[in-house]
């Protein structure tokens, strides 16, 4: 059986925690920050844990995470 290839776009967007959960950054957090209120900016600065159903889909793209 040949090695499976990692989808590089998924490897750049998702990170695996020490407990095996997948996290990602919130969209829209990098520019036009002046018009967003501080509460929204703080929320967008955190990493979000992926739901279990979405994590199944993403794990197909990251075979050797």
Beta strands, then each sheet from edge to edge (+ up, - down):
strand 1: 14-16
strand 2: 22-25
strand 3: 47-49
sheet 1: 1+ 2- 3+
end
